[in-house]
Amino acid sequence: MTVSALVVVSGESGLHARPAAEIVKLVQGANHTVSITNQAGKRVSGASLLGILSLGVKAGETIEIEVDGPSADEVLDLLKAVVTG
């Protein structure tokens, strides 16, 4: 099952190292495929810390998170919580 959501990034520093590392940890601990797309349309794997950081997402920007896997809804909710702080 594949689900996706548009999420506004909160937090003063945007999608910086700490939330990016939390996303990677969640993705690596689950049997899911996750992709994150920034406003410019650049898409990266949620399992790649450098990929996420390369998006350059600032506070207030919207990203799309897409999760594919057996409990995709639950994983998406966890990822949204990380991004919205």
C-alpha angles and dihedrals in degrees: 000000000000124000132172140184139188109235130188110224113232130190127079095265099046118217096348132155100291099053090037090055090048090052092050091048092052093046095048091048093054132063093238140109113233129186129183124202125193127213092269091058098253109148126201139171116267087222093065117084092189091046092054092046090049089064089073093211113183129200112285095025122122124236131183117230117197122189127188120188146081098294097026094147092059094046091048090053091051092049092048089053091054094049096045092046 
